[in-house]
Amino acid sequence: MTKSLARKRMEKKLQQGSMDPRLQRGNWNGVKPVTKVKPNKKKYVLPKNDDDRVFKQAA
């Protein structure tokens, strides 16, 4: 089988002393994508007290 053009370029860069890109695959550098939350306006819309969010029956 022949080598792909991308693989040839990668091997040439490795011979020249560049860093191997295979070592960086799957590395998030400490970032956890599950815990990262995009900011929105929900904190302003919803009341801060959890008791106010549910329907209250007349006492």
N, C-alpha and C positions, 0 to 999 in steps of 0.2 A: 504494500500500500504506500501511496505517496503522502508526504507531509503537507499539511495545509499551509497557506501563506501566513496565517496568523501564528502558527507554531514555529515556522521558520524565523519570523521576526522576533518572537519571544526568545528562541534559542540564541539568536545573534546578540540580542541585548544582554543575555546572561553571560555570554562569552566576553562581552565588553565590560562586565562588572556591574551591571544594573541589578536591582533587586528582583527576586523571583515573584511574579504576581500570584502564583499558586499559594504562596504563604499568606497572602492577604485575603483570600476568599473565605467568606463566612465570618469575617471578623467585624464586629459592630463597634469596636473601640470603646467598650463600656456603655454604649447606648442601649437601653432596653426599649424596643419599639412598643411593647405592650403597655408600659407605664407612661409613655409620653402622651400627653393630652393636649389637644389643640385648644387654645383659649376661645371662649365664646361668652355670650351675654347671659347665660343661665344663672350665674351667681347674683346678677342684679334683678332678674325677673322673679325667681322663686324666693319666698320668705326664708329667713335664716333659721327659724324655729321649725322643727319637724312636725310639731303638733298642729301648726296652722295649715299644713299641706293637705290634710285629710278632711273629709266632710265631718263636721261636728253636729251631733243631734241636739235638739233643744233640751235644756236641762229641766 
